[in-house]
Amino acid sequence: MSTYSAILVDDEQAAHYAIQVLIKEYDNISLVGQAYNGKQAIEMINRLRPDLLFLDIQMPDMNGFDVLHHLDYQPYIVFCTAYEQYAIDAFNQNSIDYLLKPVDEKRFVQCMTKIERLFPKERKIDICQLQEFGKLFNPPKKAFAIPVNIGSKIVFVQCSIITYCVAKDGYVSLITDEGKEYVCNLTLKQLEERLPDDFIRVQKSYIVHKEKIEEIQKYFNNRLILKMRDHNHTKITSGTSYIDKIREELMLG
């Protein structure tokens, strides 16, 4: 019987305890490390290079699929998940085993039998495909407010009062309905991912709140000028590569 080194990654203490109890029944499994978040897991896995990885999917800082993307080698992977059957089918397509929470002892035995059968064969996994699955299982959460640093304080600017976001002179600003400007530490790309669906990127340097568009004027080269409802009635010229998306989002035809 082969011997495996293993690392357990889960943000819940109860899950760690449950898996540990099951692992103790196997003399050929050596639990060499335990991690409670994605960042800690990446460092530990790359350093200790275990044969086997018990990996939670949903964690506070990143999901399990993102952890896999940052590994510099590939262990056997057993997902520990609470997702429904459609997700499990996806794991099966990638020859990855899974343990459905709460973990059942009989299912754990089946899992270890499968690992024993596979070891030490090639353990190739399509990471790109897994990340696509990850987007379905753990969609990014949209922010209700954006944190900005003001002196020694962190102020949360409500998304509902932001008219547009602009990148200029090496920093990104949030402009509110009243014309106030808040400098934030995020890039426009990061803001684009975190802002609610009410916001749309209209050119390289601007993201606007769709509901705060007061008027749209046609401009040359098929571009548009968006007049905003902020205090200054700011006019923003769209980028040519964003026109199709703007027309679709705003139903301009």
Secondary structure as the mmCIF struct_conf table of DSSP 4:
data_model
#
loop_
_struct_conf.conf_type_id
_struct_conf.id
_struct_conf.beg_label_comp_id
_struct_conf.beg_label_asym_id
_struct_conf.beg_label_seq_id
_struct_conf.end_label_comp_id
_struct_conf.end_label_asym_id
_struct_conf.end_label_seq_id
STRN STRN1 TYR A 4 VAL A 9
BEND BEND1 ASP A 11 ASP A 11
HELX_RH_AL_P HELX_RH_AL_P1 GLN A 13 ILE A 23
TURN_TY1_P TURN_TY1_P1 LYS A 24 GLU A 25
TURN_TY1_P TURN_TY1_P2 ASP A 27 ASN A 28
STRN STRN2 ILE A 29 ALA A 35
BEND BEND2 TYR A 36 ASN A 37
HELX_RH_AL_P HELX_RH_AL_P2 GLY A 38 LEU A 48
BEND BEND3 ASP A 51 ASP A 51
STRN STRN3 LEU A 52 ASP A 56
BEND BEND4 ILE A 57 ILE A 57
BEND BEND5 PRO A 60 ASP A 61
HELX_RH_AL_P HELX_RH_AL_P3 GLY A 64 HIS A 69
TURN_TY1_P TURN_TY1_P3 HIS A 70 HIS A 70
BEND BEND6 ASP A 72 TYR A 73
STRN STRN4 TYR A 76 THR A 81
HELX_RH_AL_P HELX_RH_AL_P4 GLN A 85 GLN A 93
TURN_TY1_P TURN_TY1_P4 ASN A 94 SER A 95
STRN STRN5 ASP A 97 LEU A 100
BEND BEND7 LYS A 101 PRO A 102
HELX_LH_PP_P HELX_LH_PP_P1 VAL A 103 ASP A 104
HELX_RH_AL_P HELX_RH_AL_P5 GLU A 105 LEU A 118
TURN_TY1_P TURN_TY1_P5 PHE A 119 PRO A 120
BEND BEND8 LYS A 121 LYS A 121
HELX_RH_AL_P HELX_RH_AL_P6 ILE A 127 PHE A 137
BEND BEND9 ASN A 138 ASN A 138
HELX_LH_PP_P HELX_LH_PP_P2 PRO A 139 ALA A 143
BEND BEND10 PHE A 144 PHE A 144
STRN STRN6 ALA A 145 ILE A 150
TURN_TY1_P TURN_TY1_P6 GLY A 151 SER A 152
STRN STRN7 LYS A 153 GLN A 158
HELX_RH_3T_P HELX_RH_3T_P1 CYS A 159 ILE A 161
STRN STRN8 ILE A 162 LYS A 168
TURN_TY1_P TURN_TY1_P7 ASP A 169 GLY A 170
STRN STRN9 TYR A 171 THR A 176
TURN_TY1_P TURN_TY1_P8 ASP A 177 GLU A 178
STRN STRN10 GLU A 181 CYS A 184
BEND BEND11 ASN A 185 LEU A 186
HELX_RH_AL_P HELX_RH_AL_P7 LEU A 188 ARG A 194
BEND BEND12 LEU A 195 LEU A 195
TURN_TY1_P TURN_TY1_P9 ASP A 197 ASP A 198
STRN STRN11 PHE A 199 GLN A 203
TURN_TY1_P TURN_TY1_P10 LYS A 204 SER A 205
STRN STRN12 TYR A 206 HIS A 209
HELX_RH_3T_P HELX_RH_3T_P2 LYS A 210 LYS A 212
STRN STRN13 ILE A 213 LYS A 218
HELX_RH_3T_P HELX_RH_3T_P3 PHE A 220 ASN A 222
STRN STRN14 LEU A 224 MET A 228
BEND BEND13 ASP A 230 ASP A 230
TURN_TY1_P TURN_TY1_P11 HIS A 231 ASN A 232
STRN STRN15 LYS A 235 THR A 237
HELX_LH_PP_P HELX_LH_PP_P3 SER A 238 GLY A 239
HELX_RH_3T_P HELX_RH_3T_P4 THR A 240 TYR A 242
HELX_RH_AL_P HELX_RH_AL_P8 ILE A 243 GLU A 249
TURN_TY1_P TURN_TY1_P12 LEU A 250 MET A 251
#
